[in-house]
Amino acid sequence: MSVPYAERLARLRASLAQSQLDALLVSALPNVRYLTGFTGSNGLVLVTADDALLLTDFRYATQVKHEVAAEVRVAIEQMSLWTRLWKELKLLPRIEVLAFESAHVTHQDAARFVAEGGEGAGWKWRPALNLVEVLRESKDASELAHIRAAVQIAEHALARTLPQLRAGMTELAVAGLLEYEMRLAGSERTAFETIVAAGPRSALPHARASAQVIEKGDLLLFDFGATSGGYVSDITRTFIVGRAPDARQQEIHDVVREANGSASAAVRAGMRGRDADALARDYIERRGFGAAFGHSTGHGIGLEIHEAPRLAKTAEAPLAPGAVVTIEPGIYLEGWGGVRIEDDVVLTTDGPERLTTFERTLLQVG
């Protein structure tokens, strides 16, 4: 499936014109990839009204020939990308006011705009925030295809992993199995550091897999994702190890599952992030567990595991059509354990479509 780089660049140029900017220097690598296709670890992109230039180094001289969009010029620099940037800028006409990505530039690099490329050189630099990230919120068909593939890889790997689990294994061993199965299924990398948390440690929303031994009767929480074409999935399921759940475990899992299911069905494009957050939060509060749900209901996913939009109590921005968001309510009780269920949902013009299909009941494993 072809990637619409020309359309992405056109949308960015329209945003630059609206902001009265002659150019944008793109330094965040996910944004570089989104605009050009380049996947290397060192690159700058300069976008003007009628040009797009990728600067990178000699390590990628061959790679760029196969990756970079036809709409983008490439300059391979043997020494400093910044020195080359000033040279290239001098060759471009009618460039006066330029923006840089203020959320992604170090203080050291920002100082270059004053010391080397400031008004003495004829350019006026301005900080800009989220000019490309706003474009990335709505996924096109090529992006959705990769996210769907990342979901399928992750769910396939989970299905392969669960029959191998036994009480007595460590969280680290289980995480290793899951990551191995994702690699076998085609994941380019893990989407983030895999979370496997057992027993009381499942009450830690961002627990790292540890040497903790998994015991019979433990709640066992998985939070993980695969990567396909640079795009990620983000899935959470909670299981019970070695026996049927007790009444408390089943009750809390049922509350979280209901919050997840109702929010996944009701979330809509155009809804404010805070209202989307309330879809899950209000139900959990009505059931008496509001204080035990301390994080947001969800976030966008794509080239990064956390990107726009936000589904949080303080998020006023509306959810864009085409966004892919997580719905991940949870209840966490210190010393007892926690339950989280997370699905990936695309906000189509016809309503939400849940991409994740893995069973949401409290399955017994091991």
ZAMARGU-4260 file (C-alpha; in steps of 0.2 Angstrom, whole numbers, plus 5000, padded with zeros to 4 digits):
<rodrens>
0) 5000/5000/5000 | 5007/5017/4995 | 5011/5030/5008 | 5004/5047/5004 | 5020/5057/5008
5) 5015/5071/4996 | 4998/5074/5005 | 5007/5074/5022 | 5019/5087/5016 | 5005/5097/5008
10) 4996/5097/5024 | 5011/5103/5034 | 5014/5117/5021 | 4996/5123/5023 | 4999/5124/5042
15) 5016/5133/5040 | 5007/5146/5029 | 4993/5148/5042 | 5006/5151/5055 | 5016/5163/5044
20) 5031/5153/5044 | 5043/5151/5029 | 5050/5134/5034 | 5050/5121/5048 | 5065/5111/5054
25) 5060/5094/5059 | 5071/5085/5071 | 5060/5072/5080 | 5064/5056/5072 | 5046/5049/5072
30) 5041/5065/5063 | 5055/5063/5051 | 5049/5046/5047 | 5031/5052/5045 | 5036/5065/5032
35) 5049/5056/5022 | 5050/5037/5026 | 5067/5038/5033 | 5070/5026/5047 | 5088/5030/5052
40) 5094/5037/5069 | 5102/5053/5063 | 5092/5066/5052 | 5085/5083/5050 | 5071/5088/5038
45) 5069/5106/5032 | 5051/5109/5024 | 5048/5125/5015 | 5033/5130/5004 | 5040/5121/4989
50) 5054/5110/4995 | 5058/5096/5007 | 5076/5092/5011 | 5082/5077/5022 | 5100/5079/5029
55) 5108/5063/5035 | 5125/5056/5036 | 5136/5043/5026 | 5129/5028/5036 | 5113/5030/5027
60) 5118/5034/5009 | 5112/5017/5003 | 5097/5016/5014 | 5089/5033/5009 | 5088/5027/4991
65) 5076/5013/4996 | 5066/5022/5009 | 5064/5041/5006 | 5049/5048/4997 | 5052/5054/4979
70) 5045/5071/4985 | 5060/5073/4996 | 5078/5079/4992 | 5092/5070/5001 | 5109/5077/5006
75) 5122/5066/5013 | 5134/5075/5025 | 5151/5068/5030 | 5154/5080/5044 | 5140/5090/5054
80) 5122/5091/5049 | 5120/5108/5057 | 5135/5115/5047 | 5127/5108/5031 | 5110/5115/5036
85) 5117/5133/5036 | 5124/5130/5019 | 5108/5123/5012 | 5098/5137/5020 | 5109/5150/5011
90) 5104/5142/4994 | 5085/5144/4997 | 5077/5160/4992 | 5064/5169/5002 | 5067/5160/5019
95) 5066/5172/5033 | 5055/5165/5047 | 5059/5147/5052 | 5052/5136/5066 | 5060/5122/5076
100) 5052/5109/5086 | 5053/5116/5103 | 5048/5099/5112 | 5062/5090/5103 | 5077/5101/5103
105) 5090/5101/5117 | 5096/5118/5124 | 5113/5115/5116 | 5105/5113/5099 | 5093/5128/5102
110) 5108/5139/5105 | 5114/5135/5088 | 5100/5145/5081 | 5107/5161/5090 | 5125/5157/5088
115) 5126/5150/5070 | 5110/5153/5062 | 5102/5168/5070 | 5096/5185/5063 | 5114/5189/5059
120) 5113/5176/5046 | 5097/5183/5039 | 5085/5170/5048 | 5073/5172/5062 | 5070/5156/5072
125) 5053/5153/5081 | 5049/5139/5093 | 5034/5128/5087 | 5024/5115/5095 | 5016/5099/5088
130) 5015/5105/5070 | 5018/5088/5063 | 5011/5078/5078 | 4994/5086/5075 | 4994/5079/5057
135) 4999/5062/5064 | 4984/5060/5074 | 4972/5055/5060 | 4979/5039/5053 | 4978/5036/5034
140) 4975/5018/5026 | 4993/5014/5026 | 4995/5018/5044 | 4980/5008/5049 | 4986/4993/5040
145) 5002/4993/5050 | 4993/4995/5067 | 4981/4981/5062 | 4996/4970/5059 | 5004/4975/5075
150) 4988/4970/5084 | 4987/4954/5076 | 5005/4950/5079 | 5003/4954/5098 | 4987/4944/5100
155) 4995/4929/5091 | 5010/4929/5102 | 4999/4930/5118 | 4989/4915/5112 | 5005/4906/5109
160) 5012/4911/5126 | 4998/4907/5138 | 4998/4888/5136 | 5017/4888/5141 | 5014/4897/5158
165) 5015/4888/5175 | 5016/4894/5193 | 5034/4895/5198 | 5040/4904/5183 | 5046/4922/5185
170) 5039/4937/5177 | 5055/4939/5167 | 5054/4922/5160 | 5036/4925/5155 | 5040/4942/5147
175) 5054/4933/5138 | 5042/4920/5131 | 5030/4933/5125 | 5043/4944/5117 | 5050/4928/5108
180) 5033/4924/5101 | 5031/4942/5095 | 5047/4941/5086 | 5043/4924/5078 | 5026/4932/5072
185) 5035/4946/5064 | 5037/4960/5076 | 5051/4972/5072 | 5053/4976/5091 | 5043/4977/5106
190) 5032/4993/5106 | 5038/4997/5124 | 5046/4988/5139 | 5034/4973/5141 | 5025/4973/5158
195) 5022/4956/5166 | 5016/4959/5184 | 5010/4945/5196 | 5000/4945/5213 | 5002/4961/5223
200) 5014/4968/5210 | 4999/4969/5197 | 4994/4984/5207 | 5009/4994/5200 | 5002/5001/5184
205) 5019/5002/5176 | 5028/4988/5184 | 5043/4981/5175 | 5044/4962/5173 | 5055/4956/5188
210) 5062/4940/5196 | 5046/4939/5206 | 5040/4921/5206 | 5022/4919/5199 | 5011/4909/5212
215) 4995/4899/5211 | 4981/4911/5213 | 4990/4926/5207 | 4982/4939/5196 | 4994/4940/5181
220) 4994/4956/5171 | 5001/4958/5154 | 5004/4975/5145 | 5013/4974/5129 | 5014/4978/5111
225) 5021/4973/5094 | 5028/4984/5080 | 5024/4983/5061 | 5031/4995/5049 | 5036/5006/5063
230) 5018/5007/5070 | 5014/4999/5087 | 5000/4990/5096 | 4996/4992/5115 | 4986/4978/5123
235) 4983/4973/5142 | 4975/4958/5148 | 4974/4951/5166 | 4973/4932/5170 | 4972/4921/5185
240) 4985/4908/5188 | 4982/4890/5192 | 4964/4890/5199 | 4947/4898/5197 | 4946/4917/5203
245) 4939/4920/5220 | 4924/4932/5222 | 4934/4948/5224 | 4945/4945/5209 | 4930/4941/5199
250) 4921/4956/5205 | 4935/4968/5201 | 4939/4961/5184 | 4920/4962/5180 | 4920/4980/5184
255) 4935/4984/5173 | 4929/4974/5159 | 4912/4983/5159 | 4921/5000/5160 | 4932/4995/5145
260) 4918/4988/5135 | 4906/5002/5137 | 4919/5015/5134 | 4926/5006/5118 | 4908/5006/5111
265) 4904/5024/5115 | 4920/5033/5111 | 4918/5045/5096 | 4928/5056/5085 | 4924/5074/5090
270) 4922/5070/5108 | 4933/5080/5120 | 4947/5070/5128 | 4940/5073/5145 | 4922/5066/5140
275) 4930/5051/5132 | 4940/5048/5149 | 4923/5049/5158 | 4916/5035/5148 | 4926/5023/5159
280) 4930/5033/5174 | 4912/5037/5179 | 4907/5019/5179 | 4921/5014/5190 | 4917/5028/5202
285) 4899/5022/5203 | 4905/5005/5207 | 4915/5012/5222 | 4933/5010/5215 | 4936/5028/5208
290) 4951/5031/5220 | 4959/5015/5213 | 4959/5021/5195 | 4972/5035/5195 | 4978/5036/5177
295) 4970/5042/5161 | 4957/5031/5151 | 4968/5031/5136 | 4980/5039/5123 | 4984/5039/5105
300) 4996/5026/5097 | 5005/5026/5080 | 5023/5028/5077 | 5025/5031/5096 | 5017/5022/5110
305) 5010/5038/5117 | 5004/5051/5105 | 4989/5063/5102 | 4975/5062/5107 | 4974/5061/5126
310) 4959/5053/5134 | 4961/5061/5151 | 4952/5072/5164 | 4961/5087/5159 | 4961/5085/5140
315) 4950/5098/5131 | 4955/5094/5113 | 4942/5084/5103 | 4947/5067/5096 | 4951/5067/5078
320) 4943/5056/5065 | 4955/5042/5060 | 4964/5042/5077 | 4968/5026/5085 | 4966/5026/5104
325) 4968/5015/5118 | 4954/5011/5131 | 4963/5005/5146 | 4953/5007/5163 | 4961/4999/5178
330) 4958/4996/5197 | 4974/4995/5208 | 4973/4990/5226 | 4990/4991/5235 | 4995/4975/5243
335) 4981/4965/5234 | 4984/4967/5216 | 4977/4975/5201 | 4966/4973/5185 | 4968/4982/5168
340) 4960/4978/5152 | 4966/4988/5136 | 4960/4988/5119 | 4965/4998/5103 | 4951/5007/5095
345) 4951/5017/5078 | 4938/5031/5077 | 4931/5029/5060 | 4918/5041/5053 | 4905/5027/5056
350) 4909/5025/5074 | 4923/5016/5084 | 4930/5000/5078 | 4939/4989/5091 | 4955/4982/5083
355) 4959/4970/5097 | 4949/4954/5098 | 4958/4944/5112 | 4946/4937/5125 | 4942/4949/5139
360) 4935/4936/5152 | 4946/4932/5167 | 4954/4917/5160 | 4963/4904/5170 | 4981/4900/5164
365) 4994/4888/5170
</rodrens>
